[in-house]
């Protein structure tokens, strides 16, 4: 694979090293980006790279196209609070252009940045103008923060529960992702409108939240038509 010459792209070292750092499909586990010499002084350049539309639209067979992912990962490791609002602006890409890596990987960066991201994600999730999958990614970001930063766990639970209180207005799939996040955070909150393929049926939700000791009725078949990964996740929840 021949990479284009990016020496005049405006990204000086060490930020420029992320342009050819590698294919994220082969780098699922985050490496230590700070070992490249990245520090707080590089945060503005990393934010610019994470938002760089030219890079997002680069040749899918190039390494350039992965540099925004590496940039937001580095921002997460730097706990760059100033990056939260700009990065939240990327979430809309999930619905607009099928930005799978935004939906899958960016919430982990919010989790790494920590509690400073909670108000921004809470506001994003509360805004009904955002698409389903972008909102689900924001909910996942709140869950990641609550898991990685115990001091923010209650704040994340409250944010998710407040959105769930509007469940009559929400897509059942989004309800399901929010309840799934509450389960993972071991919150004793629940809702009666959920996507069963994500969380199991209502009795599964009550058991996971500690509201019910054991099933009172046989479990229905829920997983037909799901992807293998979703089937596995659902089965693990119900094991």
Secondary structure, 3 states (H helix, E strand, C coil): CCCCCCCCCCCCCCHHHHHHCCCHHHCCCCCCHHHHCCCHHHHHHHHHHHHCHHHHCCCCCCCHHHHHHHHHHHHHHCCCHHHHHHHHCCCCHHHHHCCHHHHHHHHHHHHHHCHHHHHHHHHHHHCCCCCHHHHHHHHHHHHHHHHHCHHHHHHHHHHHHHHHCCHHHCCHHHHHHHHHHHHHCCCCCCCCCCCHHHHCCHHHHHHHCCCCCCCCCCCCCCCCCCCHHHHHHHHHHHC
